Amino acid sequence: MEVTLTTPALLFPAIAILMLGWVNRYLGTANVIRTFKKDYDTGYARTEIVSQLNVLKKRIELSRYMMTFGVIALILACMSMFLIFANLQQAGKITFGLSILGMIVSMFLSLYETSLSNKALILEIDDVIDKEMK
């Protein structure tokens, strides 16, 4: 298979959009954590607060890994383009493949982070239901 200079360049828009999504998710999670902290400092009692915070802590860690693998994918795509430009086709192909692998890892981490987000929302819903049933 022939990999031209433009092939790795196709990853740039995809990686940029993914990174934007990852950063937005990170900021959303950070805002939820700050709200929990503010509520906690003012004496607002939440049920399942430790479970919620554990999920949020894990989501923040996953966001860091998602962004790390996204950046690695972007760097490898750039390296691939440089290697192809330098007429090092085999090294360029390998680097391009690693770039795609970095994107895939980042997306799987995102999928897991989404499932944790759903778990946190279910805890919130259960809290409301429990209070309404009393």
Secondary structure, DSSP 8 states (H G I E B T S, - for coil): ----THHHHTHHHHHHHHHHHHHHHHHHHHHHHHHHHHHHHTT---TTHHHHHHHHHHHHHHHHHHHHHHHHHHHHHHHHHHHHHTT-HHHHHHHHHHHHHHHHHHHHHHHHHHHHHHHHHHHHHHHHHHHHH-
